[in-house]
Amino acid sequence: MLKEGTFEGKVAVVTGGGTGIGRAIASELSRTGASVALVSRKAEHLEEAALAIRGAGGEARTFPTDVRQPDQVEAMVKGVKESFGHIDILVNAAAGNFIVDSDKLSVNGWNAVVGSVLNGTFYCTRACGLEMIGQGTGGKILSIVASYAWTGGPRTLHSVAAKAGVVALTRTLAVEWAKHGIRVNALCPGPTDTEGARPLWADPAARERLLQNIPVGRFGNVLEVAHAASYLLSPYADFVNGEVLVIDGGEWLGKGLA
């Protein structure tokens, strides 16, 4: 756990910041001193998350935005600049996914997930990254990915392709933008106890099957993910660049032994 004040004076944009992992990361960044811009399509989620942060003594403002729409992303970044004056951190946590056999995946289904995960990450990274370059003060960019980006994931073709693209984007920009003082990394959580994930293991048998694939024998929690994210965004990780930190209890390693 980072000490309070680690991100004092920093402004963090967190997409998907209204729920789940994005909200936990935003809350942890706020706890350690950052002012937070919460971004999501659903304003009601944003307001609830912002109220919780403010109630804990932090500063948070909401920016309802569909990251699949570049004009909305540009407007969001402009709004953040007007509200806070600068942008130091971007967390790409907005995502979307659904389970479907690949031969039944429609073009609209593909575009919906790739638009949110890959295109949205690019739009936000480009817009915020250009601000960081223009400011001349560097910055930190972190994207949330999944291990099936390199292992493959049956019935999640759209998300697999999108997350793999985000990994490639991360590593490429880490090289290109290092000269601007911008570090670009990714974080890969495994099965994590969130509102969206709980239905996946509501059935006791399904829960047991999932747990059998996790060597440490349990699901992760959002605070653990938030702590890992805050480390990668902090000065403690200033020599970490272009990396993907996996926090999954060893789940993906066991896939090669199945």
LOVOFI-458056 format. One record per residue: x, y, z of N, C-alpha, C, O in turn. Coordinates in steps of 0.02 Angstrom, whole numbers, plus 50000, padded with zeros to 5 digits. Layout:
BEGIN
XYZXYZXYZXYZ;...
END
This chain:
BEGIN
500424994050000500005000050000500445006250000500875006950043;500335010749952500715016949949500485021750003499905021650024;500945025950025500775030750077500355036450050500385037949990;499965039550093499575045350074500035050850051500575051950079;499835054449998500235059849972500685057849914501005062149884;500715051349897501135049049842500955052649777501405054349738;500305053649765500085056849703499835063949714499435066549675;500075067149767499855073949781499995078549722500545078549695;499485082449702499565087049646499465084049578499495087549527;499355077449574499265074049510498525073549492498095073249536;498385073549428497705072749403497665066249364498055065149317;497205061949383497135055349351496465054749316495935056049346;496475052749254495875051049215495795043549219496245039749200;495215041249242495085034049248494455032349209493905034149229;494535028749153493955026549115493685020149149494055016449180;493035019149142492725013649179492765014849254492755010149294;492805021249272492925023049342492315022849387492365024349446;491735020949359491135020949400491005014449436490625014349485;491315008949414491175002449444491804998149445492294999749412;491774992749484492264987449482492984989649491493144993749535;493424986949450494134988149455494304995549443494724998349479;493984998649394494115005649380493955010049440494335014549457;493395008749472493205012549531493695011549588493875016249623;493915005349597494395003949651495065007549639495365010149686;495285007649577495905011149561495825018649572496265021849601;495265021449550495145028549560495135030249634495425035349655;494815026149674494785027349746495475027149779495635031149822;495885022349757496555021749786496995027549764497385030149805;496935029749702497315035649680497105041749719497525045949738;496455042449732496215047949772496485047649843496695052749871;496475041749873496715040849941497445043149948497655045750000;497825042049895498535043749897498675050649866499255052149850;498155054749858498265061749843498055064349776498045070449766;497885060049729497705062449662497005065449659496565063349696;496915070249615496245072549596496035068049539496425066549494;495405065749540495195060449494494635062749448494145065749470;494725061349383494195062449334493905055649317494235051449286;493285054449336492955048049325492585048149258492195052649245;492715043049217492445042849150492065036249140492325030949155;491455036749115491045030849099490455033049058490275038949056;490135028249024489535029948985488945031349030488515035449013;488915028149089488335028649132488445033749188488835032549234;488095039249183488195044649231488015042649302488325045049349;487515038149309487305036249377487865032549414487935033349474;488245028549378488805025049409489345030049430489645029449484;489465034949387489975039949402489805043949463490245045049506;489195046149469488995050349525489075046649591489305049549640;488875040349593488945036449654489675035749674489845036449733;490105034249625490815033449639491125040049662491535040149708;490935045549629491205052049648490995054049718491405056849756;490375052749736490135054449803490535050549856490685053249909;490695044249842491075040249889491775043149898492035043349954;492085045149843492755048049847492745054649885493175055949928;492255058849870492205065249905492065064249979492315067850022;491645059149994491485057650063492095055550103492115056350164;492595052850068493225050850101493735056450101494305055450122;493525062450078493975068150079494355069450015494795073750014;494205065749962494565066649899494205071349851493645073649865;494535072749795494235077049743494105072749682494555069649654;493475072549661493285068649602492755072449563492295075349591;492825072349497492325075249453492145070049400492545065749383;491545070649374491285065549328491245068149257491095074049245;491385063649209491375065449139491055059649099491395055249074;490385059849094490045054549056490295054548984490235059548948;490565048848962490885048448897490835041348870490945036548906;490665040748806490705034348772491395034148738491505037548689;491855030048765492535030048740492585027448669493115028048637;492045024548643492035022148573491955027848524492045026948464;491795033848550491675039648508492235044748516492285047948568;492675045348466493255049848474493085057048489493455060448524;492525059548462492335066448476492155067348550492305072448580;491825062248579491675062548650492305062248693492355065548745;492785058248671493415057748708493785064448706494045066748757;493795067548648494125074048643493785079248688494125083248720;493125079048690492755083748733492895082248806492945086948846;492955075948824493105074148893493785076848914493855079748967;494285075848872494955078248888494965085848894495295088548939;494615089148851494565096448856494245098448922494465103148954;493715094848942493385096249005493825095049065493815098949113;494225089749063494685088349118495205093849123495375096149178;495465096049067495955101449067495665107849095495985111449134;495045109349076494725115349101494595114949176494625119949212;494445108949200494275107949271494895107649316494895110549370;495415104249293495995102949335496635106349312497105107149351;496655108349248497245111949224497765107549189498145110149148;497785101149204498285096749173498065089449182497605088049220;498415084949148498295077749153498965074249163499425075249123;499015070249216499645066949232499605059349224500105056049212;499005056649232498905049349234498285047549194497775050949197;498335042149156497745039249123497715031949140498205028249133;497125029649162496995022549173496445020549125495875022949130;496605015949080496105013349033495795007049062496055001549053;495245007849098494905002149128494225000749097493904995749115;493995005049052493355003849019493394997648976493894996548942;492884993448978492904987148940492194984748926491704987648951;492154979548887491514976348873491664969348846492154968348811;491234964648862491344957748840490704953748847490264955648886;490644948448810490104943648818490344937148788490784937048745;490054931648811490254925048789489844922948728489234923348729;490194920648676489844918548616490304914048575490904915348570;490024908848545490414904648498490644909048440490264913248416;491254907948418491534912248365491134912048301491094917048265;490834906248285490444905848223489774909348229489414910048179;489594911448289488974915148299489094922548316488624926248328;489724924548317489894931448333489714935948274489964935048218;489274940848286489064945348232489574951048223489994952248266;489504954348166489934960248153489794965548206490254968748231;489154966548223488994971548274489284969748342489514974048379;489264963248359489554961048422490304962148424490574964448474;490634960448369491354961648363491504969048372491944970848412;491154973248335491294980448337491154983448406491504988048427;490644980848440490484983648506491054982648555491234987248593;491354976648556491884975148603492544978148581492894981248621;492724977348518493344980248493493314987848497493824991048511;492724990648485492644997848490492775000448560493095005648569;492524996848610492614998948679493314997648704493635002148733;493564991648693494204989548723494804992348685495244995548715;494834991048620495434993048582495385000248557495825004248570;494845001748521494775008548495494725013648552495035018948549;494335012048603494265016648659494925017848694495065023548714;495315012548703495975013448734496415017848690496765022248716;496395016848625496795021048581496565028348583496975032848589;495905029448578495655036348578495865040048642496095045748639;495775036648699495935039948763496685040848771496915045948796;497065035748751497795036148757498065041648712498515045448732;497815041948652498045047148605497885054048632498325058348635;497265055148653497055061748675497425063948738497665069548742;497465059448787497815061148849498565061448838498905065748867;498825056848797499545056848783499775063248749500305065848766;499385065748702499565072048669499575077848719499995082348714;499115077748767499125082848819499765082248861500085087248876;499935076148880500545075148920501165077548882501605080648911;501195075948817501765078248777501785085848774502315088848782;501205088848763501175096148759501355099548824501645104948823;501175096448880501335099248945502085099148959502345103448994;502425094148931503145093548941503335091049010503915091749031;502865088149046503005085849114502965078249122502995075649177;502895074749066502855067449069502175065149091501705069049096;502125058649105501485055849126501525048249132502035045249117;500985045349155500935038149165500275035649133499745038549144;500325030349093499735027449062499715020049079500215016449073;499145017749102499055010749121498405008149091497885011249098;498445002249059497854999149029497734992349061498204988649076;497104990749070496914984249098496824979249042496444980448995;497174973549047497134968448996496934961749028496744961549086;496974956348990496804949749014497284944648985497544945648930;497424939249023497934934549001497754930848938498194928148904;497104930648920496934927248857497174931148797497114928848740;497454937048808497764940748753498354936748725498524937548666;498674932548766499224928448741499094920948746499444916948714;498604918848786498454911648788497894909748740497824903848722;497494914648719496894913248682496324911948730496434910048788;495714912948707495134912048750494524910048711494184914348684;494374903548707493794901348668493154905048690493044906048749;492754906948641492114910248650492184917648670491694920748690;492794920248666492894927448680493344930448626493774934648640;493234928248564493674930348509493744937948504494294940448496;493184941448509493194948748504493624951948558494034956348544;493534949748620493914952548675494644950548673495084954448689;494774944248654495464941948647495844946348598496394948648613;495554947448540495884951448489495994958648513496524961648501;495494961348547495534968248571496074968948625496474973648622;496074964348673496564964748727497274963648701497754966848724;497354959048653498014958048622498244964448588498834966148590;497784967948556497944974348526498174979448577498624983448564;497854979448635498044984148688498744982548715499134987148730;498914976148720499594974348741500104976948690500614979748709;499964976048625500414978448573500464986048575501014988848567;499904989348584499894996648589500334998948647500725003648641;500254995548704500634997348764501384996948751501745001548767;501604991348723502324990348713502614995048661503184997348666;502214996548610502455001048558502525008248584503035011448573;502005010648618502035017448644502545018248700502825023648709;502675012848736503185013148789503855015048759504245018748790;503995012648699504625014248665504595021348635505055025248644;504045022748600503995029048565503955035148612504235040348598;503585034348667503445040148709503905040748770503835045448809;504365036148778504835036648835505225043148832505385046048884;505385045448771505775051648764505395057648790505695062948803;504735057048796504325062448823504215061848899503855065748929;504535056848929504445055849001503785052249017503545052649074;503505048948968502865045348978503005037948983503295034948937;502795034849038502855027649045502175024449029501655026849050;502195018948992501585015648970501635008248989502075004648966;501175006049032501174999149055500464996349054499984999849040;500414989849069499754986549072499724982249135500234980049162;499114981249158498994977149217498494971749197497984973149166;498644965449216498234959849197497954956349258498284951949286;497354958149280497044954649336496764947849314496544947049257;496774943049360496434936749348495724937149374495464942749380;495404931649389494724931749415494674935949479494994934449529;494294941249475494254946249529493534947149551493084947449509;493434947549615492764947949643492474954949632492594959549671;492094955749578491764962049563491024960749550490814954949543;490634966049548489914965349535489784961749469489334957649463;490184963549419490074960649353490294953349348490014949549308;490794951349389491054944549384490684939549426490684933549411;490374941749480490054937049527489554932349494489524926449514;489154934549445488684929749414489044923749382488734918549374;489684924549364490044919149332490154913249379490214907549357;490174914649444490284909249492489724908849544489824906549600;489134911049524488554910549569488374903249583488164901449638;488464899149532488344891949540488934888849577489504889749555;488824885149632489384882349671489844877949630490454877949640;489574874149583489994869749541490444873949496491024872249486;490164879249468490564883749425491114887149466491674887949443;490934889049526491424892249571492004887449585492594889449583;491844881249599492364876449614492814875149555493424874549562;492524874849495492934873849434493414879549424494004878449407;493174885649435493614891449427494174891449478494744892749461;494004890049541494504890049594495034884749583495614885749602;494854879149553495334873849540495874876049491496424873249490;495724881149452496214883749403496654889249431497094891749396;496544891149494496934896449525497384893349579497124891249631;498034893049568498474889649616498414892149687498474888049733;498294898449699498244900949768497564899349799497464900349859;497094896849758496474894349785495934899349803495484897749841;495964905349776495454910349789495424915349733495864915549690;494884919449733494834924949685495204931049712495324931649773;495394935449667495694941649689495164946549711494564945349702;495384951949742494904957249759495134963849729495724964649712;494674968549722494824974649685495354978849719495714982549685;495414978449785495924982349819496624979949801497084983849793;496694973349794497344970649773497534973149704498104974949691;497044973349659497174975949592497344983349595497794985649560;496984987049636497104994249642497804995649670498135000349649;498024991549717498704992449745499234991349691499724995049687;499134986049650499604984749596499604990449545500134992449521;499014993049530498964998649482499325004849510499695008149474;499205006349573499505012349601500265011749603500615016749595;500525005749614501255004749611501515006449542501995010249535;501205003649489501435004849421501395012249401501785014549359;500935015849431500845022949415501275027449458501305033549446;501595024649508501955028649557502695029549538502945026149493;503045034049574503765034849563504165028549579504735027749556;503875023949620504235017849637504345013549575504795009249575;503965014549522504025010449462504275014649402504105013049345;504655019749415504865024149361505335020849311505455023649257;505605015049327506035011549278505665005649247505965001449213;505015005149260504594999949230504235003049171503865007849179;504335000249112504045003249052503914997849000504354993848984;503294997748973503114992848922502994985848949503024980948912;502844985349013502754978849045502014977349056501594981849058;501864970949064501194968649083501264965049150501544959549152;501014967949203501044964849269500424960549279499854963049276;500534954049289499984949349298499844948449373500304947049411;499214949249392499024948249462498414943549461497844945749463;498574936949460498034932049451498124925749493497794920649479;498554926049543498644920149586498964914249549498924908649574;499264915549492499584910249452499124906649404499314901549376;498514909349394498024905849353498274904349283498234898649261;498544909349249498714908249178499294903449170499344900149118;499734902949220500304898449215500074891149210500374887149175;499544889549246499304882649246498994880549180498904874549169;498824885249138498494883449074498954879449030498724875448989;499604880349037500074876648996500164869449020500484865448986;499884867849079499954861149106499324857049098499314851149116;498794860049072498154856649067498174850949017497674847549006;
END
